Amino acid sequence: MMTRELTGKHVLVTVVGAFSVIIGVNIFMAYNAISSFPGLEVTNSYVASQQFDTLRAAQQALGWTVEPLYENGQLSFRLTDKEGLPAPVSRFSALVGRTTMSREDVTPQFRRVNGAYLADLTLAPGAWLVHLDAVAADGTAFRQRIDLFVRN
């Protein structure tokens, strides 16, 4: 059996080829990370932090609780006040999407039925993130992030 001599040219081709694969994979992964990132939660985090405690205290004073439910292609939220009665909501909306990308984000149209907010929505199995926004009758903002897991 005859073996070929390992030359500098062979080593150069091997090293350049290996680094080309590594750099190519890194570029591909960076592109996918950037193109699927939904973005920032707030435009200016410093300004948002200045109002955080005040907004949180106002929201907690409402005493509202949220019960999410997804079944049979219907997403529902029941908001109740301190006494367990339907919360006096003047405006309600929710953004539903995946936790890691914005491609599947949707803002369903909710209707109020017996104190609950319902929307017909087909969600694939897996983890979903809901950004719930409501406004009380007195104008107090109520925001909550809800992690929702949909089974088959």
Sequence and secondary structure as in RCSB ss.txt:
>XXXX:A:sequence
MMTRELTGKHVLVTVVGAFSVIIGVNIFMAYNAISSFPGLEVTNSYVASQQFDTLRAAQQALGWTVEPLYENGQL
SFRLTDKEGLPAPVSRFSALVGRTTMSREDVTPQFRRVNGAYLADLTLAPGAWLVHLDAVAADGTAFRQRIDLFV
RN
>XXXX:A:secstr
       HHHHHHHHHHHHHHHHHHHHHHHHHHHHH    SSS HHHHHHHHHHHHHHHHHHT EEEEEEETTEE
EEEEE TTSSB  EEEEEEEEE SS STT B    EEETTEEEEE    SEEEEEEEEEEETTS EEEEEEEEEE
  
